[in-house]
Amino acid sequence: MKAKEIRDLTTEEIRARLKDERGKLLRLRLNHAVSSIESPSEIQQTRRGIARLLTILRERELAEQSKA
C-alpha cells in the first residue's frame, strides 16, 4: 500500500491495518521457518508496509502535538 493511500485512511483504520500486517508477518515468518515459502520477498514487503503505517501514525501524533 502506498503512503498516499494510507494518508487517506483514518487513524483507527491505520491501526487496524497495522494489526493485520503484524499478524501476516508473523504467519509468514512461521511458514518460512517450517518450510520454504513461494516468495520470500513478501516478508520484506510486509515489513516495509508496517514501517509506512507506523511512520504515518507518528506524523499524525506530531501534528497533533504541534497544534496543542
PDB file of N, CA, C and O in Angstrom:
ATOM      1  N   MET A   1       0.841  -1.169   0.000  1.00  0.00           N
ATOM      2  CA  MET A   1       0.000   0.000   0.000  1.00  0.00           C
ATOM      3  C   MET A   1       0.891   1.238   0.000  1.00  0.00           C
ATOM      4  O   MET A   1       1.870   1.313   0.743  1.00  0.00           O
ATOM      5  N   LYS A   2       0.549   2.175  -0.817  1.00  0.00           N
ATOM      6  CA  LYS A   2       1.357   3.386  -0.937  1.00  0.00           C
ATOM      7  C   LYS A   2       1.033   4.363   0.183  1.00  0.00           C
ATOM      8  O   LYS A   2      -0.054   4.329   0.759  1.00  0.00           O
ATOM      9  N   ALA A   3       1.988   5.231   0.481  1.00  0.00           N
ATOM     10  CA  ALA A   3       1.833   6.191   1.572  1.00  0.00           C
ATOM     11  C   ALA A   3       0.648   7.118   1.322  1.00  0.00           C
ATOM     12  O   ALA A   3      -0.058   7.486   2.261  1.00  0.00           O
ATOM     13  N   LYS A   4       0.430   7.488   0.092  1.00  0.00           N
ATOM     14  CA  LYS A   4      -0.691   8.375  -0.231  1.00  0.00           C
ATOM     15  C   LYS A   4      -2.020   7.705   0.117  1.00  0.00           C
ATOM     16  O   LYS A   4      -2.928   8.352   0.640  1.00  0.00           O
ATOM     17  N   GLU A   5      -2.131   6.418  -0.173  1.00  0.00           N
ATOM     18  CA  GLU A   5      -3.349   5.677   0.146  1.00  0.00           C
ATOM     19  C   GLU A   5      -3.531   5.566   1.658  1.00  0.00           C
ATOM     20  O   GLU A   5      -4.652   5.643   2.159  1.00  0.00           O
ATOM     21  N   ILE A   6      -2.437   5.388   2.375  1.00  0.00           N
ATOM     22  CA  ILE A   6      -2.506   5.267   3.831  1.00  0.00           C
ATOM     23  C   ILE A   6      -2.950   6.585   4.442  1.00  0.00           C
ATOM     24  O   ILE A   6      -3.731   6.592   5.394  1.00  0.00           O
ATOM     25  N   ARG A   7      -2.472   7.686   3.917  1.00  0.00           N
ATOM     26  CA  ARG A   7      -2.842   9.001   4.459  1.00  0.00           C
ATOM     27  C   ARG A   7      -4.331   9.292   4.302  1.00  0.00           C
ATOM     28  O   ARG A   7      -4.888  10.093   5.053  1.00  0.00           O
ATOM     29  N   ASP A   8      -4.974   8.654   3.339  1.00  0.00           N
ATOM     30  CA  ASP A   8      -6.411   8.838   3.140  1.00  0.00           C
ATOM     31  C   ASP A   8      -7.243   8.081   4.174  1.00  0.00           C
ATOM     32  O   ASP A   8      -8.435   8.350   4.324  1.00  0.00           O
ATOM     33  N   LEU A   9      -6.625   7.137   4.888  1.00  0.00           N
ATOM     34  CA  LEU A   9      -7.334   6.348   5.894  1.00  0.00           C
ATOM     35  C   LEU A   9      -7.428   7.116   7.207  1.00  0.00           C
ATOM     36  O   LEU A   9      -6.644   8.029   7.466  1.00  0.00           O
ATOM     37  N   THR A  10      -8.402   6.731   8.032  1.00  0.00           N
ATOM     38  CA  THR A  10      -8.497   7.315   9.367  1.00  0.00           C
ATOM     39  C   THR A  10      -7.454   6.659  10.264  1.00  0.00           C
ATOM     40  O   THR A  10      -6.886   5.623   9.917  1.00  0.00           O
ATOM     41  N   THR A  11      -7.211   7.260  11.404  1.00  0.00           N
ATOM     42  CA  THR A  11      -6.220   6.723  12.333  1.00  0.00           C
ATOM     43  C   THR A  11      -6.616   5.331  12.799  1.00  0.00           C
ATOM     44  O   THR A  11      -5.765   4.449  12.912  1.00  0.00           O
ATOM     45  N   GLU A  12      -7.892   5.127  13.068  1.00  0.00           N
ATOM     46  CA  GLU A  12      -8.358   3.811  13.517  1.00  0.00           C
ATOM     47  C   GLU A  12      -8.190   2.756  12.424  1.00  0.00           C
ATOM     48  O   GLU A  12      -7.837   1.613  12.714  1.00  0.00           O
ATOM     49  N   GLU A  13      -8.438   3.129  11.184  1.00  0.00           N
ATOM     50  CA  GLU A  13      -8.239   2.195  10.074  1.00  0.00           C
ATOM     51  C   GLU A  13      -6.765   1.836   9.933  1.00  0.00           C
ATOM     52  O   GLU A  13      -6.430   0.689   9.634  1.00  0.00           O
ATOM     53  N   ILE A  14      -5.893   2.802  10.145  1.00  0.00           N
ATOM     54  CA  ILE A  14      -4.456   2.542  10.064  1.00  0.00           C
ATOM     55  C   ILE A  14      -4.046   1.573  11.167  1.00  0.00           C
ATOM     56  O   ILE A  14      -3.280   0.640  10.928  1.00  0.00           O
ATOM     57  N   ARG A  15      -4.560   1.798  12.382  1.00  0.00           N
ATOM     58  CA  ARG A  15      -4.222   0.899  13.492  1.00  0.00           C
ATOM     59  C   ARG A  15      -4.727  -0.522  13.229  1.00  0.00           C
ATOM     60  O   ARG A  15      -4.042  -1.495  13.545  1.00  0.00           O
ATOM     61  N   ALA A  16      -5.915  -0.640  12.656  1.00  0.00           N
ATOM     62  CA  ALA A  16      -6.462  -1.958  12.329  1.00  0.00           C
ATOM     63  C   ALA A  16      -5.606  -2.640  11.263  1.00  0.00           C
ATOM     64  O   ALA A  16      -5.309  -3.831  11.353  1.00  0.00           O
ATOM     65  N   ARG A  17      -5.222  -1.872  10.267  1.00  0.00           N
ATOM     66  CA  ARG A  17      -4.391  -2.434   9.208  1.00  0.00           C
ATOM     67  C   ARG A  17      -3.014  -2.830   9.744  1.00  0.00           C
ATOM     68  O   ARG A  17      -2.443  -3.833   9.315  1.00  0.00           O
ATOM     69  N   LEU A  18      -2.485  -2.047  10.676  1.00  0.00           N
ATOM     70  CA  LEU A  18      -1.199  -2.353  11.299  1.00  0.00           C
ATOM     71  C   LEU A  18      -1.277  -3.686  12.039  1.00  0.00           C
ATOM     72  O   LEU A  18      -0.362  -4.506  11.954  1.00  0.00           O
ATOM     73  N   LYS A  19      -2.364  -3.895  12.758  1.00  0.00           N
ATOM     74  CA  LYS A  19      -2.556  -5.156  13.479  1.00  0.00           C
ATOM     75  C   LYS A  19      -2.604  -6.330  12.499  1.00  0.00           C
ATOM     76  O   LYS A  19      -1.996  -7.372  12.744  1.00  0.00           O
ATOM     77  N   ASP A  20      -3.327  -6.159  11.392  1.00  0.00           N
ATOM     78  CA  ASP A  20      -3.420  -7.207  10.374  1.00  0.00           C
ATOM     79  C   ASP A  20      -2.056  -7.508   9.758  1.00  0.00           C
ATOM     80  O   ASP A  20      -1.694  -8.669   9.568  1.00  0.00           O
ATOM     81  N   GLU A  21      -1.306  -6.455   9.449  1.00  0.00           N
ATOM     82  CA  GLU A  21       0.007  -6.636   8.822  1.00  0.00           C
ATOM     83  C   GLU A  21       0.986  -7.340   9.763  1.00  0.00           C
ATOM     84  O   GLU A  21       1.783  -8.170   9.325  1.00  0.00           O
ATOM     85  N   ARG A  22       0.926  -7.012  11.043  1.00  0.00           N
ATOM     86  CA  ARG A  22       1.804  -7.681  12.005  1.00  0.00           C
ATOM     87  C   ARG A  22       1.461  -9.163  12.114  1.00  0.00           C
ATOM     88  O   ARG A  22       2.353 -10.004  12.228  1.00  0.00           O
ATOM     89  N   GLY A  23       0.170  -9.482  12.080  1.00  0.00           N
ATOM     90  CA  GLY A  23      -0.248 -10.884  12.084  1.00  0.00           C
ATOM     91  C   GLY A  23       0.217 -11.606  10.831  1.00  0.00           C
ATOM     92  O   GLY A  23       0.663 -12.752  10.889  1.00  0.00           O
ATOM     93  N   LYS A  24       0.108 -10.928   9.701  1.00  0.00           N
ATOM     94  CA  LYS A  24       0.560 -11.504   8.432  1.00  0.00           C
ATOM     95  C   LYS A  24       2.059 -11.782   8.472  1.00  0.00           C
ATOM     96  O   LYS A  24       2.516 -12.828   8.011  1.00  0.00           O
ATOM     97  N   LEU A  25       2.820 -10.838   9.026  1.00  0.00           N
ATOM     98  CA  LEU A  25       4.268 -11.013   9.117  1.00  0.00           C
ATOM     99  C   LEU A  25       4.611 -12.207  10.002  1.00  0.00           C
ATOM    100  O   LEU A  25       5.512 -12.983   9.682  1.00  0.00           O
ATOM    101  N   LEU A  26       3.900 -12.352  11.104  1.00  0.00           N
ATOM    102  CA  LEU A  26       4.134 -13.482  11.998  1.00  0.00           C
ATOM    103  C   LEU A  26       3.876 -14.802  11.276  1.00  0.00           C
ATOM    104  O   LEU A  26       4.677 -15.732  11.372  1.00  0.00           O
ATOM    105  N   ARG A  27       2.756 -14.883  10.552  1.00  0.00           N
ATOM    106  CA  ARG A  27       2.443 -16.106   9.807  1.00  0.00           C
ATOM    107  C   ARG A  27       3.498 -16.390   8.741  1.00  0.00           C
ATOM    108  O   ARG A  27       3.907 -17.537   8.559  1.00  0.00           O
ATOM    109  N   LEU A  28       3.937 -15.352   8.041  1.00  0.00           N
ATOM    110  CA  LEU A  28       4.959 -15.547   7.013  1.00  0.00           C
ATOM    111  C   LEU A  28       6.257 -16.070   7.613  1.00  0.00           C
ATOM    112  O   LEU A  28       6.883 -16.973   7.058  1.00  0.00           O
ATOM    113  N   ARG A  29       6.659 -15.506   8.740  1.00  0.00           N
ATOM    114  CA  ARG A  29       7.900 -15.947   9.381  1.00  0.00           C
ATOM    115  C   ARG A  29       7.795 -17.389   9.863  1.00  0.00           C
ATOM    116  O   ARG A  29       8.740 -18.165   9.723  1.00  0.00           O
ATOM    117  N   LEU A  30       6.642 -17.747  10.431  1.00  0.00           N
ATOM    118  CA  LEU A  30       6.456 -19.122  10.890  1.00  0.00           C
ATOM    119  C   LEU A  30       6.475 -20.091   9.715  1.00  0.00           C
ATOM    120  O   LEU A  30       7.118 -21.139   9.781  1.00  0.00           O
ATOM    121  N   ASN A  31       5.772 -19.745   8.640  1.00  0.00           N
ATOM    122  CA  ASN A  31       5.764 -20.606   7.458  1.00  0.00           C
ATOM    123  C   ASN A  31       7.152 -20.734   6.856  1.00  0.00           C
ATOM    124  O   ASN A  31       7.533 -21.809   6.393  1.00  0.00           O
ATOM    125  N   HIS A  32       7.901 -19.660   6.861  1.00  0.00           N
ATOM    126  CA  HIS A  32       9.252 -19.678   6.306  1.00  0.00           C
ATOM    127  C   HIS A  32      10.187 -20.534   7.166  1.00  0.00           C
ATOM    128  O   HIS A  32      11.089 -21.187   6.642  1.00  0.00           O
ATOM    129  N   ALA A  33       9.973 -20.530   8.477  1.00  0.00           N
ATOM    130  CA  ALA A  33      10.812 -21.333   9.368  1.00  0.00           C
ATOM    131  C   ALA A  33      10.522 -22.819   9.201  1.00  0.00           C
ATOM    132  O   ALA A  33      11.433 -23.644   9.281  1.00  0.00           O
ATOM    133  N   VAL A  34       9.266 -23.161   8.970  1.00  0.00           N
ATOM    134  CA  VAL A  34       8.872 -24.563   8.852  1.00  0.00           C
ATOM    135  C   VAL A  34       9.233 -25.112   7.476  1.00  0.00           C
ATOM    136  O   VAL A  34       9.803 -26.197   7.360  1.00  0.00           O
ATOM    137  N   SER A  35       8.902 -24.365   6.453  1.00  0.00           N
ATOM    138  CA  SER A  35       9.209 -24.792   5.089  1.00  0.00           C
ATOM    139  C   SER A  35       9.436 -23.546   4.241  1.00  0.00           C
ATOM    140  O   SER A  35       9.176 -22.423   4.674  1.00  0.00           O
ATOM    141  N   SER A  36       9.913 -23.764   3.055  1.00  0.00           N
ATOM    142  CA  SER A  36      10.167 -22.600   2.206  1.00  0.00           C
ATOM    143  C   SER A  36       8.838 -22.036   1.701  1.00  0.00           C
ATOM    144  O   SER A  36       7.899 -22.782   1.421  1.00  0.00           O
ATOM    145  N   ILE A  37       8.776 -20.726   1.591  1.00  0.00           N
ATOM    146  CA  ILE A  37       7.576 -20.089   1.062  1.00  0.00           C
ATOM    147  C   ILE A  37       7.831 -19.687  -0.382  1.00  0.00           C
ATOM    148  O   ILE A  37       8.976 -19.574  -0.819  1.00  0.00           O
ATOM    149  N   GLU A  38       6.748 -19.473  -1.113  1.00  0.00           N
ATOM    150  CA  GLU A  38       6.871 -19.193  -2.544  1.00  0.00           C
ATOM    151  C   GLU A  38       7.649 -17.921  -2.829  1.00  0.00           C
ATOM    152  O   GLU A  38       8.515 -17.899  -3.704  1.00  0.00           O
ATOM    153  N   SER A  39       7.343 -16.860  -2.090  1.00  0.00           N
ATOM    154  CA  SER A  39       8.036 -15.598  -2.347  1.00  0.00           C
ATOM    155  C   SER A  39       8.581 -15.026  -1.038  1.00  0.00           C
ATOM    156  O   SER A  39       7.855 -14.350  -0.309  1.00  0.00           O
ATOM    157  N   PRO A  40       9.838 -15.289  -0.741  1.00  0.00           N
ATOM    158  CA  PRO A  40      10.442 -14.751   0.480  1.00  0.00           C
ATOM    159  C   PRO A  40      10.451 -13.225   0.507  1.00  0.00           C
ATOM    160  O   PRO A  40      10.540 -12.627   1.579  1.00  0.00           O
ATOM    161  N   SER A  41      10.360 -12.599  -0.649  1.00  0.00           N
ATOM    162  CA  SER A  41      10.349 -11.132  -0.685  1.00  0.00           C
ATOM    163  C   SER A  41       9.074 -10.568  -0.069  1.00  0.00           C
ATOM    164  O   SER A  41       9.017  -9.384   0.263  1.00  0.00           O
ATOM    165  N   GLU A  42       8.057 -11.404   0.086  1.00  0.00           N
ATOM    166  CA  GLU A  42       6.810 -10.949   0.702  1.00  0.00           C
ATOM    167  C   GLU A  42       7.038 -10.552   2.160  1.00  0.00           C
ATOM    168  O   GLU A  42       6.354  -9.665   2.672  1.00  0.00           O
ATOM    169  N   ILE A  43       7.987 -11.195   2.830  1.00  0.00           N
ATOM    170  CA  ILE A  43       8.328 -10.828   4.206  1.00  0.00           C
ATOM    171  C   ILE A  43       8.860  -9.399   4.221  1.00  0.00           C
ATOM    172  O   ILE A  43       8.450  -8.593   5.056  1.00  0.00           O
ATOM    173  N   GLN A  44       9.755  -9.087   3.318  1.00  0.00           N
ATOM    174  CA  GLN A  44      10.331  -7.746   3.239  1.00  0.00           C
ATOM    175  C   GLN A  44       9.262  -6.710   2.894  1.00  0.00           C
ATOM    176  O   GLN A  44       9.244  -5.624   3.473  1.00  0.00           O
ATOM    177  N   GLN A  45       8.384  -7.034   1.969  1.00  0.00           N
ATOM    178  CA  GLN A  45       7.323  -6.103   1.591  1.00  0.00           C
ATOM    179  C   GLN A  45       6.386  -5.832   2.761  1.00  0.00           C
ATOM    180  O   GLN A  45       5.934  -4.703   2.950  1.00  0.00           O
ATOM    181  N   THR A  46       6.097  -6.861   3.543  1.00  0.00           N
ATOM    182  CA  THR A  46       5.225  -6.694   4.707  1.00  0.00           C
ATOM    183  C   THR A  46       5.898  -5.821   5.751  1.00  0.00           C
ATOM    184  O   THR A  46       5.254  -4.958   6.349  1.00  0.00           O
ATOM    185  N   ARG A  47       7.191  -6.040   5.976  1.00  0.00           N
ATOM    186  CA  ARG A  47       7.926  -5.211   6.936  1.00  0.00           C
ATOM    187  C   ARG A  47       7.918  -3.746   6.512  1.00  0.00           C
ATOM    188  O   ARG A  47       7.750  -2.857   7.346  1.00  0.00           O
ATOM    189  N   ARG A  48       8.096  -3.499   5.243  1.00  0.00           N
ATOM    190  CA  ARG A  48       8.091  -2.119   4.747  1.00  0.00           C
ATOM    191  C   ARG A  48       6.703  -1.496   4.866  1.00  0.00           C
ATOM    192  O   ARG A  48       6.575  -0.306   5.154  1.00  0.00           O
ATOM    193  N   GLY A  49       5.679  -2.293   4.648  1.00  0.00           N
ATOM    194  CA  GLY A  49       4.315  -1.802   4.813  1.00  0.00           C
ATOM    195  C   GLY A  49       4.041  -1.408   6.254  1.00  0.00           C
ATOM    196  O   GLY A  49       3.400  -0.389   6.511  1.00  0.00           O
ATOM    197  N   ILE A  50       4.523  -2.211   7.194  1.00  0.00           N
ATOM    198  CA  ILE A  50       4.378  -1.896   8.616  1.00  0.00           C
ATOM    199  C   ILE A  50       5.111  -0.600   8.929  1.00  0.00           C
ATOM    200  O   ILE A  50       4.600   0.241   9.669  1.00  0.00           O
ATOM    201  N   ALA A  51       6.289  -0.438   8.379  1.00  0.00           N
ATOM    202  CA  ALA A  51       7.065   0.783   8.618  1.00  0.00           C
ATOM    203  C   ALA A  51       6.329   2.009   8.080  1.00  0.00           C
ATOM    204  O   ALA A  51       6.331   3.060   8.721  1.00  0.00           O
ATOM    205  N   ARG A  52       5.702   1.886   6.915  1.00  0.00           N
ATOM    206  CA  ARG A  52       4.935   3.006   6.358  1.00  0.00           C
ATOM    207  C   ARG A  52       3.771   3.379   7.274  1.00  0.00           C
ATOM    208  O   ARG A  52       3.522   4.556   7.534  1.00  0.00           O
ATOM    209  N   LEU A  53       3.065   2.363   7.755  1.00  0.00           N
ATOM    210  CA  LEU A  53       1.933   2.618   8.647  1.00  0.00           C
ATOM    211  C   LEU A  53       2.390   3.323   9.919  1.00  0.00           C
ATOM    212  O   LEU A  53       1.769   4.290  10.363  1.00  0.00           O
ATOM    213  N   LEU A  54       3.479   2.830  10.500  1.00  0.00           N
ATOM    214  CA  LEU A  54       3.990   3.433  11.731  1.00  0.00           C
ATOM    215  C   LEU A  54       4.468   4.865  11.499  1.00  0.00           C
ATOM    216  O   LEU A  54       4.279   5.735  12.350  1.00  0.00           O
ATOM    217  N   THR A  55       5.080   5.100  10.359  1.00  0.00           N
ATOM    218  CA  THR A  55       5.577   6.442  10.040  1.00  0.00           C
ATOM    219  C   THR A  55       4.426   7.438   9.941  1.00  0.00           C
ATOM    220  O   THR A  55       4.514   8.545  10.472  1.00  0.00           O
ATOM    221  N   ILE A  56       3.372   7.056   9.276  1.00  0.00           N
ATOM    222  CA  ILE A  56       2.245   7.968   9.108  1.00  0.00           C
ATOM    223  C   ILE A  56       1.514   8.180  10.430  1.00  0.00           C
ATOM    224  O   ILE A  56       1.037   9.281  10.702  1.00  0.00           O
ATOM    225  N   LEU A  57       1.420   7.136  11.255  1.00  0.00           N
ATOM    226  CA  LEU A  57       0.841   7.317  12.591  1.00  0.00           C
ATOM    227  C   LEU A  57       1.659   8.317  13.396  1.00  0.00           C
ATOM    228  O   LEU A  57       1.100   9.179  14.075  1.00  0.00           O
ATOM    229  N   ARG A  58       2.968   8.205  13.321  1.00  0.00           N
ATOM    230  CA  ARG A  58       3.845   9.121  14.061  1.00  0.00           C
ATOM    231  C   ARG A  58       3.706  10.545  13.533  1.00  0.00           C
ATOM    232  O   ARG A  58       3.708  11.495  14.316  1.00  0.00           O
ATOM    233  N   GLU A  59       3.588  10.707  12.226  1.00  0.00           N
ATOM    234  CA  GLU A  59       3.379  12.040  11.645  1.00  0.00           C
ATOM    235  C   GLU A  59       2.121  12.682  12.220  1.00  0.00           C
ATOM    236  O   GLU A  59       2.111  13.867  12.552  1.00  0.00           O
ATOM    237  N   ARG A  60       1.074  11.894  12.332  1.00  0.00           N
ATOM    238  CA  ARG A  60      -0.183  12.420  12.874  1.00  0.00           C
ATOM    239  C   ARG A  60      -0.046  12.787  14.342  1.00  0.00           C
ATOM    240  O   ARG A  60      -0.583  13.805  14.779  1.00  0.00           O
ATOM    241  N   GLU A  61       0.671  11.965  15.111  1.00  0.00           N
ATOM    242  CA  GLU A  61       0.895  12.281  16.525  1.00  0.00           C
ATOM    243  C   GLU A  61       1.649  13.595  16.671  1.00  0.00           C
ATOM    244  O   GLU A  61       1.290  14.432  17.499  1.00  0.00           O
ATOM    245  N   LEU A  62       2.683  13.776  15.875  1.00  0.00           N
ATOM    246  CA  LEU A  62       3.472  15.004  15.950  1.00  0.00           C
ATOM    247  C   LEU A  62       2.656  16.219  15.509  1.00  0.00           C
ATOM    248  O   LEU A  62       2.811  17.306  16.065  1.00  0.00           O
ATOM    249  N   ALA A  63       1.797  16.039  14.523  1.00  0.00           N
ATOM    250  CA  ALA A  63       0.954  17.140  14.065  1.00  0.00           C
ATOM    251  C   ALA A  63      -0.023  17.558  15.162  1.00  0.00           C
ATOM    252  O   ALA A  63      -0.281  18.748  15.344  1.00  0.00           O
ATOM    253  N   GLU A  64      -0.563  16.588  15.889  1.00  0.00           N
ATOM    254  CA  GLU A  64      -1.477  16.901  16.990  1.00  0.00           C
ATOM    255  C   GLU A  64      -0.745  17.607  18.124  1.00  0.00           C
ATOM    256  O   GLU A  64      -1.289  18.525  18.739  1.00  0.00           O
ATOM    257  N   GLN A  65       0.480  17.186  18.402  1.00  0.00           N
ATOM    258  CA  GLN A  65       1.265  17.805  19.473  1.00  0.00           C
ATOM    259  C   GLN A  65       1.616  19.247  19.126  1.00  0.00           C
ATOM    260  O   GLN A  65       1.620  20.113  20.001  1.00  0.00           O
ATOM    261  N   SER A  66       1.904  19.504  17.879  1.00  0.00           N
ATOM    262  CA  SER A  66       2.282  20.866  17.496  1.00  0.00           C
ATOM    263  C   SER A  66       1.080  21.809  17.533  1.00  0.00           C
ATOM    264  O   SER A  66       1.244  23.012  17.741  1.00  0.00           O
ATOM    265  N   LYS A  67      -0.120  21.275  17.333  1.00  0.00           N
ATOM    266  CA  LYS A  67      -1.324  22.092  17.404  1.00  0.00           C
ATOM    267  C   LYS A  67      -1.654  22.470  18.844  1.00  0.00           C
ATOM    268  O   LYS A  67      -2.184  23.550  19.102  1.00  0.00           O
ATOM    269  N   ALA A  68      -1.338  21.576  19.780  1.00  0.00           N
ATOM    270  CA  ALA A  68      -1.700  21.814  21.190  1.00  0.00           C
ATOM    271  C   ALA A  68      -0.782  22.776  21.882  1.00  0.00           C
ATOM    272  O   ALA A  68      -0.968  23.065  23.064  1.00  0.00           O
TER     273      ALA A  68
END
